[in-house]
């Protein structure tokens, strides 16, 4: 592609190519019209009999240049450019790019463009957008995010090396509202300052907070009671059940280790006496029980068991009544979080369950999490049907952050983490338009007419 630019000169015009000069050339204007050809053709006429021009390709001698291009594809309508040039008043230069499209469209999501010559890589779209996204997030983004604020939020912290990310997410529409990146572990002062900032944004828009969901971290109860007094505080149900399930599985592991210690030690070789054969059969039974307890350990923490799974559970726990009691206790724990009952009823069931666990010394030491105050807070959602019981809204944003950290290795400083989260918030803002675009493209591919 020949790029022309004006530079007034009082002498002749020279074509500069790789530190060499060509004779004076005249460039005549081409009429603007729509053509079926895929190329823009430039016609030149020399003012002398012979014109010789050098470029990065092989040397070319032209007696009288003229347009000999043939239409290559009648698909695209490409306007031919008009170059209003005058003799001996323009300076010309060569550019290693071409404007000729020689490939057809591929797919419905864009087009693949082929070029006659390899050119320099375009930088369009390669510019990072973190700074602009970070500047836009506190103002424009927050106005749109709080326009449909549900009143229920989820707050959590994410530890990323020496840094910590504090986030507040709308617990109904899963949109991040505000965030802050710290270069140290958070303290109560940091949480108080973070919640005061969020309360200020709510007061400016005359919005009211109705409920907060957090994990079982001790960072949140005191700041929430100070900044948002009277607002329901829900501890994530998933985190509570996770801790109890972990203790149940540890108890099952302890039983397997005790059974392993009871395995009789036998000499090498085939058992000869009746006593040795009896000990070998007992060892085989214990080994099978240990293997079954490991293979079917999920039956101790699963929400509901099918008739077949109940039969397997009774078989692997034959003679191990402590393990059966663990399963019955887990059933009672799951019943506490049933939406059909109220918080007061669930607290009464919890008190009865604690009394039952205290009767067994071993179970009482195993299930210490049943006596923590977080369980009472995890039952707050039973009195409010709109209050989510988990903090999955903020956790899934952190999952995207973890996935991004695996591939984008430059996001390892406080500045880049903050800017990258701002881009993620911008992506959430454009999610609805992106889904509509994808749906339209699918309809076009399937031949379905889209109504505007």
C-alpha positions as CSV (number, residue, x, y, z in Angstrom):
1,X,0.0,0.0,0.0
2,X,1.5,3.4,-1.0
3,X,1.0,6.1,1.6
4,X,1.1,9.7,0.4
5,X,1.5,12.7,2.5
6,X,1.9,16.4,1.6
7,X,5.2,18.2,2.1
8,X,5.7,21.4,0.1
9,X,8.9,21.4,-1.9
10,X,10.4,23.8,-4.4
11,X,12.3,21.1,-6.3
12,X,11.4,17.9,-7.9
13,X,9.6,15.0,-6.2
14,X,11.6,12.0,-5.1
15,X,10.5,8.5,-4.1
16,X,12.7,7.6,-1.2
17,X,13.1,3.8,-0.9
18,X,15.9,2.4,1.3
19,X,18.2,5.5,0.9
20,X,17.9,5.5,-2.9
21,X,16.1,8.0,-5.2
22,X,13.9,7.4,-8.2
23,X,13.0,9.7,-11.0
24,X,10.2,12.2,-10.8
25,X,6.8,10.5,-10.8
26,X,3.3,11.9,-11.4
27,X,0.4,10.5,-9.4
28,X,-3.0,11.1,-11.0
29,X,-6.2,11.1,-9.0
30,X,-8.5,8.0,-9.2
31,X,-12.2,8.6,-9.3
32,X,-14.1,7.4,-6.2
33,X,-16.5,4.6,-7.0
34,X,-17.8,1.3,-5.6
35,X,-16.1,-1.7,-7.0
36,X,-16.5,-5.4,-6.6
37,X,-12.7,-5.8,-6.5
38,X,-11.0,-6.5,-3.2
39,X,-8.0,-4.3,-3.9
40,X,-7.3,-0.6,-4.1
41,X,-5.3,0.0,-7.3
42,X,-3.1,3.0,-7.7
43,X,-2.2,4.0,-11.3
44,X,1.0,6.0,-12.0
45,X,2.2,7.6,-15.2
46,X,5.8,8.6,-15.5
47,X,6.8,11.9,-17.0
48,X,9.7,10.3,-18.8
49,X,9.9,7.2,-21.0
50,X,11.0,4.8,-18.3
51,X,10.5,4.7,-14.5
52,X,12.5,2.4,-12.2
53,X,11.5,2.0,-8.5
54,X,13.2,0.0,-5.8
55,X,11.4,-1.6,-2.8
56,X,12.0,-4.4,-0.3
57,X,10.7,-6.8,-2.9
58,X,12.5,-7.5,-6.2
59,X,13.1,-4.6,-8.6
60,X,10.3,-3.7,-10.9
61,X,10.6,-1.9,-14.2
62,X,7.4,-0.3,-15.5
63,X,7.0,1.1,-19.0
64,X,3.5,2.6,-18.5
65,X,1.7,1.4,-15.4
66,X,-1.9,0.7,-15.7
67,X,-4.7,-1.1,-13.8
68,X,-4.6,-4.8,-14.7
69,X,-6.3,-6.2,-11.5
70,X,-9.2,-8.5,-12.0
71,X,-12.0,-8.9,-9.5
72,X,-11.2,-11.7,-7.1
73,X,-14.5,-12.0,-5.2
74,X,-17.8,-10.3,-5.9
75,X,-18.8,-10.6,-2.2
76,X,-17.6,-7.4,-0.6
77,X,-18.5,-3.9,-1.6
78,X,-15.3,-1.9,-1.1
79,X,-15.0,1.8,-2.0
80,X,-11.9,2.8,-4.0
81,X,-10.0,5.6,-2.4
82,X,-9.5,9.0,-4.1
83,X,-6.0,10.5,-3.9
84,X,-6.1,14.2,-4.9
85,X,-2.4,14.6,-5.8
86,X,-0.6,17.2,-7.9
87,X,2.5,16.9,-9.9
88,X,5.9,17.8,-8.1
89,X,4.2,18.9,-4.8
90,X,3.9,15.5,-3.0
91,X,6.4,13.3,-1.3
92,X,5.8,9.5,-1.3
93,X,6.8,6.7,1.0
94,X,6.3,3.0,1.2
95,X,4.4,1.3,4.1
96,X,4.8,-2.4,4.8
97,X,1.0,-3.0,5.1
98,X,-1.6,-3.7,2.5
99,X,-5.3,-2.9,2.5
100,X,-6.3,-5.8,0.2
101,X,-8.6,-8.4,1.7
102,X,-8.1,-11.7,0.0
103,X,-10.0,-14.1,2.3
104,X,-13.7,-14.7,2.8
105,X,-15.6,-14.3,6.0
106,X,-15.2,-17.2,8.4
107,X,-18.0,-17.8,11.0
108,X,-20.5,-15.4,12.4
109,X,-18.4,-13.9,15.2
110,X,-16.1,-11.9,12.9
111,X,-13.9,-12.4,9.8
112,X,-10.5,-13.6,9.1
113,X,-8.6,-11.2,6.8
114,X,-5.7,-12.4,4.8
115,X,-3.0,-10.0,3.3
116,X,-0.9,-10.3,0.2
117,X,2.2,-9.3,2.3
118,X,3.0,-9.8,6.0
119,X,2.8,-6.5,7.7
120,X,3.5,-5.1,11.2
121,X,1.3,-6.3,14.0
122,X,-1.5,-4.0,14.8
123,X,-1.6,-2.7,18.4
124,X,-5.4,-2.1,18.4
125,X,-6.9,-3.8,21.5
126,X,-3.5,-4.6,23.1
127,X,-3.5,-1.6,25.4
128,X,-4.2,-2.4,29.0
129,X,-7.4,-1.0,30.4
130,X,-6.7,-1.4,34.2
131,X,-6.1,2.3,34.9
132,X,-9.3,3.5,33.2
133,X,-11.4,0.8,34.8
134,X,-10.0,1.7,38.2
135,X,-10.8,5.3,37.7
136,X,-14.3,4.5,36.5
137,X,-15.2,2.0,39.2
138,X,-15.8,4.3,42.2
139,X,-18.1,6.7,40.3
140,X,-20.0,5.4,37.3
141,X,-19.9,1.7,38.1
142,X,-21.2,2.1,41.6
143,X,-24.1,4.2,40.5
144,X,-25.3,1.4,38.2
145,X,-24.6,-1.4,40.7
146,X,-26.6,0.3,43.4
147,X,-29.4,1.2,41.1
148,X,-31.0,-2.2,41.7
149,X,-29.5,-2.9,45.2
150,X,-31.3,-5.7,47.0
151,X,-30.4,-4.7,50.5
152,X,-28.5,-7.9,51.3
153,X,-24.7,-8.2,50.9
154,X,-22.0,-10.7,51.4
155,X,-18.6,-9.7,52.7
156,X,-15.4,-11.7,52.7
157,X,-11.6,-11.4,52.5
158,X,-9.2,-13.0,50.1
159,X,-5.5,-13.6,51.0
160,X,-3.2,-13.3,48.0
161,X,0.4,-13.6,49.2
162,X,1.2,-10.6,51.4
163,X,-1.9,-8.8,50.2
164,X,-5.5,-9.1,51.3
165,X,-8.6,-8.2,49.2
166,X,-11.8,-7.0,51.0
167,X,-15.0,-7.2,49.0
168,X,-18.7,-6.5,49.4
169,X,-21.0,-8.1,46.9
170,X,-24.7,-7.9,46.4
171,X,-26.0,-11.2,47.6
172,X,-28.9,-11.4,45.2
173,X,-27.6,-10.2,41.8
174,X,-23.9,-11.2,42.5
175,X,-22.4,-7.9,41.6
176,X,-19.4,-6.6,43.4
177,X,-20.1,-3.2,45.0
178,X,-16.8,-2.0,46.6
179,X,-13.4,-3.5,47.3
180,X,-10.1,-2.6,48.9
181,X,-6.6,-4.1,48.6
182,X,-4.5,-4.1,51.7
183,X,-0.8,-4.9,52.0
184,X,-1.2,-6.5,55.4
185,X,-3.6,-8.9,57.2
186,X,-6.8,-7.1,58.0
187,X,-7.6,-5.9,61.5
188,X,-10.8,-4.6,63.2
189,X,-9.8,-1.0,62.3
190,X,-9.5,-1.9,58.6
191,X,-12.9,-3.6,58.6
192,X,-14.5,-0.7,60.4
193,X,-13.1,1.8,57.9
194,X,-14.2,-0.4,55.0
195,X,-17.8,-0.7,56.3
196,X,-18.0,3.0,57.0
197,X,-17.0,3.7,53.4
198,X,-19.8,1.5,52.3
199,X,-22.3,3.0,54.7
200,X,-21.5,6.5,53.3
201,X,-22.3,5.3,49.8
202,X,-25.6,3.9,50.9
203,X,-26.5,7.1,52.7
204,X,-25.7,9.3,49.7
205,X,-28.3,7.2,47.7
206,X,-30.9,6.8,50.5
207,X,-30.5,3.0,50.6
208,X,-30.9,0.7,53.6
209,X,-29.0,-2.4,54.5
210,X,-31.2,-5.3,55.5
211,X,-28.8,-8.3,56.0
212,X,-25.1,-9.3,55.9
213,X,-23.7,-12.7,55.2
214,X,-20.1,-13.5,56.1
215,X,-18.0,-16.6,56.9
216,X,-17.1,-17.6,60.4
217,X,-14.2,-15.2,60.7
218,X,-14.0,-13.2,64.0
219,X,-13.2,-10.0,62.0
220,X,-16.8,-9.1,61.3
221,X,-19.2,-9.4,64.4
222,X,-17.8,-6.4,66.3
223,X,-17.5,-4.0,63.2
224,X,-21.0,-4.9,62.0
225,X,-22.5,-4.3,65.4
226,X,-20.8,-0.9,65.5
227,X,-21.5,0.3,61.9
228,X,-24.8,-1.4,61.2
229,X,-26.6,-1.9,64.5
230,X,-29.7,-4.0,64.3
231,X,-28.9,-5.5,60.9
232,X,-29.2,-9.3,60.8
233,X,-25.8,-11.0,60.6
234,X,-25.8,-14.4,58.9
235,X,-22.8,-16.7,59.1
236,X,-22.4,-18.8,56.0
237,X,-24.1,-22.2,56.3
238,X,-21.6,-23.8,54.0
239,X,-18.6,-22.9,56.2
240,X,-20.3,-24.3,59.3
241,X,-21.2,-27.6,57.7
242,X,-17.7,-27.8,56.2
243,X,-16.1,-27.6,59.6
244,X,-18.5,-30.2,61.1
245,X,-18.0,-32.6,58.2
246,X,-14.3,-32.3,58.5
247,X,-14.5,-33.4,62.2
248,X,-16.8,-36.3,61.3
249,X,-14.3,-37.5,58.7
250,X,-11.5,-37.2,61.1
251,X,-13.4,-39.4,63.6
252,X,-13.8,-42.0,60.8
253,X,-10.1,-41.9,60.1
254,X,-9.4,-42.4,63.8
255,X,-11.5,-45.5,63.8
256,X,-9.7,-46.9,60.8
257,X,-6.4,-46.4,62.5
258,X,-7.6,-48.2,65.6
259,X,-8.8,-51.1,63.4
260,X,-5.4,-51.2,61.7
261,X,-3.7,-51.6,65.1
262,X,-5.8,-54.6,65.8
263,X,-4.6,-56.5,62.8
264,X,-3.0,-59.8,63.9
265,X,0.6,-60.3,62.9
266,X,1.2,-63.5,60.9
267,X,4.3,-65.2,59.7
268,X,5.1,-65.4,56.1
269,X,3.8,-68.3,54.1
270,X,0.6,-70.4,54.0
271,X,-1.1,-70.8,57.4
272,X,-0.6,-74.4,58.7
273,X,-2.5,-74.7,62.0
274,X,-6.2,-74.0,62.7
275,X,-5.3,-71.1,65.0
276,X,-3.2,-69.4,62.3
277,X,-5.9,-69.9,59.7
278,X,-8.5,-68.3,62.1
279,X,-6.2,-65.3,62.6
280,X,-5.8,-65.0,58.8
281,X,-9.5,-64.9,58.3
282,X,-9.9,-62.3,61.0
283,X,-7.2,-60.2,59.4
284,X,-8.9,-60.4,56.1
285,X,-12.2,-59.2,57.6
286,X,-10.6,-56.3,59.3
287,X,-8.7,-55.3,56.1
288,X,-12.0,-55.4,54.2
289,X,-13.7,-53.3,56.8
290,X,-10.9,-50.7,56.7
291,X,-11.1,-50.5,52.9
292,X,-14.9,-50.2,53.0
293,X,-14.7,-47.4,55.6
294,X,-12.3,-45.5,53.4
295,X,-14.2,-46.1,50.1
296,X,-17.6,-45.2,51.5
297,X,-16.6,-42.5,53.9
298,X,-18.8,-40.0,52.0
299,X,-21.8,-41.8,53.4
300,X,-21.1,-40.2,56.9
301,X,-21.6,-36.6,55.6
302,X,-24.0,-37.0,52.7
303,X,-27.2,-35.0,53.0
304,X,-29.6,-37.9,52.3
305,X,-29.0,-41.5,51.6
306,X,-30.7,-43.8,49.1
307,X,-32.0,-47.2,50.3
308,X,-29.0,-48.9,48.6
309,X,-26.6,-46.5,50.4
310,X,-28.3,-47.1,53.7
311,X,-27.8,-50.8,53.3
312,X,-24.1,-50.3,52.6
313,X,-23.8,-48.0,55.6
314,X,-25.3,-50.5,57.9
315,X,-23.0,-53.2,56.5
316,X,-19.7,-51.2,56.9
317,X,-20.6,-50.0,60.4
318,X,-21.6,-53.4,61.9
319,X,-20.1,-53.5,65.4
320,X,-19.1,-49.8,65.2
321,X,-21.9,-48.0,66.9
322,X,-20.0,-44.8,67.5
323,X,-19.8,-44.3,63.8
324,X,-23.6,-44.9,63.5
325,X,-24.1,-42.2,66.1
326,X,-22.0,-39.8,64.1
327,X,-24.3,-40.3,61.1
328,X,-27.4,-39.8,63.2
329,X,-25.9,-36.6,64.6
330,X,-25.2,-35.3,61.1
331,X,-28.8,-35.9,60.1
332,X,-29.9,-33.8,63.0
333,X,-27.4,-31.0,62.0
334,X,-28.8,-31.0,58.5
335,X,-32.4,-30.7,59.9
336,X,-31.4,-27.5,61.7
337,X,-31.0,-25.6,58.4
338,X,-34.4,-26.6,57.1
339,X,-36.2,-23.5,55.7
340,X,-39.6,-24.8,56.9
341,X,-38.8,-24.1,60.5
342,X,-38.0,-20.8,62.3
343,X,-34.9,-19.7,64.2
344,X,-36.5,-20.3,67.6
345,X,-37.4,-23.9,66.8
346,X,-34.0,-24.6,65.3
347,X,-32.3,-23.2,68.4
348,X,-34.4,-25.6,70.6
349,X,-33.3,-28.5,68.4
350,X,-29.7,-27.4,68.7
351,X,-29.9,-27.3,72.5
352,X,-31.3,-30.9,72.6
353,X,-28.6,-32.1,70.2
354,X,-25.8,-30.6,72.3
355,X,-27.2,-32.4,75.4
356,X,-27.2,-35.6,73.5
357,X,-23.6,-35.2,72.4
358,X,-22.4,-34.4,75.9
359,X,-23.5,-37.8,77.1
360,X,-20.8,-39.4,75.0
361,X,-17.3,-38.3,76.0
362,X,-15.7,-39.3,72.8
363,X,-18.3,-37.6,70.6
364,X,-18.2,-34.4,72.7
365,X,-14.5,-34.1,72.1
366,X,-14.9,-34.8,68.4
367,X,-17.7,-32.4,67.6
368,X,-16.4,-29.3,69.3
369,X,-17.8,-27.1,66.5
370,X,-21.4,-27.8,67.7
371,X,-20.8,-25.7,70.8
372,X,-19.5,-22.6,69.0
373,X,-21.7,-19.4,68.9
374,X,-21.4,-19.3,65.1
375,X,-24.0,-22.0,64.7
376,X,-26.6,-19.7,66.3
377,X,-25.7,-17.0,63.8
378,X,-25.9,-19.5,61.0
379,X,-29.6,-20.0,61.8
380,X,-30.5,-16.3,61.3
381,X,-31.7,-16.8,57.8
382,X,-34.7,-18.9,58.9
383,X,-36.6,-15.8,60.0
384,X,-35.9,-13.9,56.8
385,X,-36.8,-15.6,53.5
386,X,-34.8,-13.0,51.5
387,X,-31.6,-13.4,53.5
388,X,-29.2,-15.9,51.7
389,X,-27.7,-18.6,53.9
390,X,-24.3,-18.7,52.1
391,X,-21.7,-16.2,50.9
392,X,-21.4,-17.8,47.5
393,X,-21.9,-14.4,45.8
394,X,-18.5,-13.1,47.0
395,X,-16.8,-16.5,46.8
396,X,-17.4,-17.0,43.1
397,X,-15.8,-13.6,42.4
398,X,-12.7,-14.8,44.2
399,X,-12.7,-18.0,42.2
400,X,-12.4,-15.9,39.0
401,X,-9.5,-14.0,40.7
402,X,-7.7,-17.3,41.5
403,X,-8.2,-18.5,38.0
404,X,-6.9,-15.3,36.5
405,X,-3.8,-15.5,38.8
406,X,-2.8,-18.8,37.2
407,X,-2.4,-17.3,33.8
408,X,-1.7,-13.6,34.3
409,X,1.6,-13.6,36.2
410,X,2.1,-9.8,36.3
411,X,-0.9,-9.4,38.7
412,X,1.3,-9.8,41.8
413,X,1.4,-6.3,43.2
414,X,-1.1,-4.3,45.2
415,X,-1.6,-1.8,42.3
416,X,-2.1,-4.5,39.6
417,X,-4.5,-6.5,41.9
418,X,-6.6,-3.5,42.4
419,X,-6.7,-2.6,38.7
420,X,-7.5,-6.2,37.7
421,X,-10.5,-6.4,40.1
422,X,-11.7,-3.1,38.5
423,X,-11.6,-4.8,35.1
424,X,-13.6,-7.7,36.5
425,X,-16.2,-5.3,37.8
426,X,-16.4,-3.7,34.3
427,X,-16.9,-7.2,32.9
428,X,-19.8,-7.9,35.2
429,X,-21.4,-4.6,34.2
430,X,-21.3,-5.6,30.5
431,X,-22.5,-9.1,31.1
432,X,-26.1,-8.4,30.1
433,X,-25.2,-6.8,26.8
434,X,-22.7,-9.6,26.1
435,X,-25.4,-12.3,26.6
436,X,-27.7,-10.5,24.3
437,X,-25.0,-10.2,21.6
438,X,-24.3,-13.9,21.9
439,X,-27.9,-14.8,21.6
440,X,-28.3,-12.7,18.4
441,X,-25.3,-14.3,16.9
442,X,-26.7,-17.8,17.6
443,X,-30.0,-16.8,16.1
444,X,-28.3,-15.5,13.0
445,X,-26.3,-18.7,12.6
446,X,-29.5,-20.8,13.0
447,X,-31.4,-18.6,10.6
448,X,-33.8,-17.1,13.2
449,X,-35.0,-13.6,12.6
450,X,-34.3,-11.3,15.5
451,X,-36.8,-8.6,16.3
452,X,-35.4,-5.3,17.5
